[in-house]
Amino acid sequence: MFVENADHISQIKFIEQWQFAKGKNITTDQIPAWRRTHMSDLVSAFDFDNPDYSLPSIPSIASPSVDASTGVWNGYAVCEALYPTQRPPVPYGQQTQNIASYSEQGFKVVRGDLTEGRYLVFEMNGYALTNSRDSLSSSKATPQHNTKSQRWVGQQIIAGSPQFTFSSAVDRKYIGSDGQLVTSSNSAIVVSVTDLGNGKGLAISSSAGYLTIDKTGKISWGKSAVGFSTYSVTYDN
């Protein structure tokens, strides 16, 4: 899942980066300054260190319907004839239902600089950052990444910045500077989250260094940037 803010400008910025990589400095003056600053160039969506040249399997489909007398495509007319009701009913009275139940259940790997709006699971060396009641700890990662105590929500300090605070999906407590979980956002530690690119994950850092989980599950702050395998998850419970 590519999570950076993107729009049609992003495709132009990607072409600029592609040409720059080929030694050509091509920069259009047709992109407004705000969009150039806030929209992605899509580069982080790819893993250029491990390119995949395989071809997707494209299913065989029937040719569109053609009018026998004119040879003109008439697909929409055939579709309307087959399905008299072309619009689904408006769900009046259903808006108060659990919207999450309508979402696809499961997980996706996160790529790109982090943005708000999702439950996140951070894993390293087979362990995941975990809400252990009153403190931040680690616990064994699961194949489906569906343990609720391992889910976190990021709050971006300033739109477009890499700085975040994180709260738990269990009790909405924030991660504090000493590793304790606190109830007030004012006491939460502010960390920088950086995409290391090419599928290397997200690095979480503060003035203490880079957050890591070693092979025994111990959490510490190190000097080297190490990426967490990060998953966006959607589950009912």
C-alpha atoms as one frame of an Amber mdcrd trajectory, in Angstrom:
protein
   0.000   0.000   0.000   1.503   3.298  -1.133   0.501   5.893   1.476   1.972
   9.188   0.251  -0.346  11.990  -0.856  -0.560  11.870  -4.638  -2.571  13.269
  -7.552  -2.131  13.831 -11.303   0.888  16.064 -10.566   2.685  13.040  -9.124
   2.963  11.422 -12.547   4.720  14.505 -13.908   7.063  14.590 -10.908   7.860
  10.916 -11.473   8.877  11.665 -15.079  11.096  14.477 -13.797  12.834  12.059
 -11.396  13.159   9.431 -14.133  14.851  11.925 -16.443  17.064  13.169 -13.598
  18.232   9.570 -13.017  19.166   9.467 -16.709  21.288  12.616 -16.294  18.734
  15.083 -17.655  17.628  17.962 -15.442  14.076  18.528 -16.668  11.761  20.477
 -14.367   8.429  21.825 -15.540   7.265  25.257 -14.412   3.613  24.202 -14.727
   3.311  22.659 -11.247   2.039  25.026  -8.527   4.447  25.419  -5.596   1.992
  23.940  -3.071   1.438  20.790  -5.126   5.158  20.383  -5.809   5.784  20.544
  -2.056   2.950  18.311  -0.878   2.358  15.743  -3.641   4.454  12.595  -4.035
   6.743  11.805  -6.961   5.756   8.093  -6.661   9.396   6.920  -6.501   8.907
   5.245  -3.114   6.153   3.063  -4.562   8.807   0.993  -6.354  11.637  -1.305
  -5.296  14.298  -0.502  -7.859  16.871  -2.707  -6.126  14.720  -5.766  -6.813
  12.871  -5.190 -10.098  10.123  -7.629 -11.057  10.117  -8.252 -14.818   7.464
 -10.956 -14.727   4.351 -10.431 -16.811   0.942 -10.449 -15.140  -1.576 -13.084
 -16.108  -4.226 -11.302 -18.174  -7.571 -13.140 -18.325  -9.285 -13.745 -21.627
 -12.480 -11.733 -22.042 -15.200 -11.617 -24.636 -15.063  -8.961 -27.338 -17.415
  -5.996 -26.812 -20.770  -6.171 -28.520 -21.005  -4.603 -31.996 -24.137  -3.461
 -33.797 -24.695  -5.914 -36.660 -25.812  -3.261 -39.162 -23.358  -0.430 -38.416
 -20.382  -2.168 -36.826 -20.413   0.417 -34.014 -19.716  -0.628 -30.436 -22.960
  -0.887 -28.500 -21.748  -2.267 -25.198 -23.557   0.250 -23.026 -26.884  -0.419
 -24.748 -26.517  -4.176 -24.281 -25.589  -3.662 -20.639 -28.630  -1.468 -20.007
 -30.868  -4.031 -21.675 -29.492  -6.805 -19.455 -29.688  -4.780 -16.248 -32.756
  -2.505 -16.087 -31.599  -1.042 -12.763 -28.192   0.547 -13.338 -27.821   2.349
 -10.005 -27.517   0.681  -6.596 -29.992   1.834  -3.929 -28.911   4.630  -1.614
 -28.326   3.145   1.882 -30.708   5.476   3.718 -30.891   4.626   7.409 -27.736
   2.474   7.282 -25.133   5.193   7.802 -24.873   4.481  11.523 -23.735   0.911
  10.970 -20.127  -0.148  11.534 -18.404   1.180   8.406 -15.335  -0.999   9.041
 -17.475  -4.072   8.383 -17.829  -2.934   4.758 -14.050  -2.679   4.300 -11.792
  -5.369   2.957 -10.386  -7.332   5.884  -6.676  -8.034   6.034  -3.330  -6.283
   5.710  -1.097  -4.588   3.180   2.573  -3.630   3.324   3.093   0.126   3.669
   5.373   1.972   1.289   6.228   5.659   1.062   6.401   8.455   3.601   3.772
   7.917   6.254   0.433   9.742   6.283  -2.550   9.538   8.636  -5.695   7.440
   8.450  -4.933   3.780   9.162  -4.101   1.181  11.783  -0.408   0.271  11.621
   1.649  -2.707  12.785   5.433  -2.225  13.088   7.541  -5.399  12.910  11.248
  -6.178  13.072  13.137  -9.465  13.549   9.896 -11.393  14.022   8.544  -9.092
  16.750   6.019  -6.250  16.726   5.710  -3.084  18.805   3.057  -3.886  21.392
   0.865  -2.202  23.983   1.740  -4.073  27.158  -0.876  -2.367  29.359   1.216
   0.532  30.726   4.311   0.434  28.553   5.656  -0.113  25.059   7.019  -3.614
  24.565   7.316  -6.226  21.841   5.564  -9.510  21.183   5.799 -12.177  18.529
   4.521 -11.060  15.138   1.668 -13.044  13.623   1.241 -14.120   9.989  -1.983
 -12.114   9.578  -0.740  -9.124  11.638  -4.104  -9.133  13.420  -3.198  -8.808
  17.102  -5.023  -5.726  18.382  -2.382  -4.832  20.985   0.109  -4.451  18.111
  -1.945  -1.828  16.258  -1.012   1.837  16.377  -2.467   5.059  14.997  -0.194
   7.870  13.850  -1.020  11.535  14.417   0.912  13.844  12.113   2.172  16.943
  13.940   2.107  19.178  10.850   0.569  18.170   7.522   3.294  16.944   5.194
   5.921  16.569   7.939   7.602  13.290   8.980   6.878  13.951  12.675   4.262
  11.829  14.444   2.926  10.760  17.788   1.465   7.258  18.100  -1.463   5.946
  20.125  -2.622   2.392  20.728  -5.734   0.904  19.147  -6.468  -0.830  22.463
  -6.875   2.112  24.835  -5.819   5.186  22.809  -2.850   5.755  25.099   0.167
   7.462  23.563   3.772   6.313  23.532   5.725   8.472  25.993   9.384   9.449
  25.869  10.348   6.878  28.522   8.471   4.039  26.832   5.510   4.351  29.158
   2.000   4.716  27.718   0.389   8.039  28.634  -3.152   9.369  28.365  -2.325
  12.912  27.184  -1.005  13.762  23.729   1.013  16.542  25.391   3.131  13.868
  27.085   3.612  11.781  23.944   7.010  11.458  22.343   7.311  13.043  18.896
   9.234  10.830  16.478  10.301  11.161  12.872   9.199   8.420  10.490  11.267
   8.008   7.323  10.726   5.639   4.419  14.112   4.045   3.640  12.953   3.233
   0.105  13.194   0.138  -2.077  11.119  -1.937   0.324  13.496  -1.427   3.284
  10.703  -0.236   5.574  10.071   2.756   7.815  12.694   4.061  10.232  11.445
   5.600  13.501  13.805   8.060  15.173  14.027  10.632  17.962  16.807  12.515
  19.713  17.668   9.186  21.387  18.437   7.504  18.041  16.626   4.950  15.885
  14.034   2.642  17.419  14.913  -1.036  16.973  13.816  -4.499  18.073  16.618
  -7.046  18.222  16.365 -10.780  17.572  15.432 -11.463  21.188  12.576  -8.941
  21.163  14.426  -6.252  23.132  13.481  -2.650  22.258  16.227  -0.013  22.208
  17.424   3.138  20.461  20.372   2.619  18.127  22.661   4.759  15.994  21.849
   3.196  12.616  18.641   3.626  10.646  16.790   0.306  10.518  13.432  -0.075
   8.826  10.332  -1.605  10.363   8.244  -3.819   8.119   5.043  -1.820   8.410
   1.523  -3.067   7.678  -1.748  -1.220   7.237  -4.393  -3.471   8.779  -8.192
  -3.617   8.759  -9.988  -6.027  11.083 -13.363  -5.878  12.828 -11.906  -6.694
  16.244
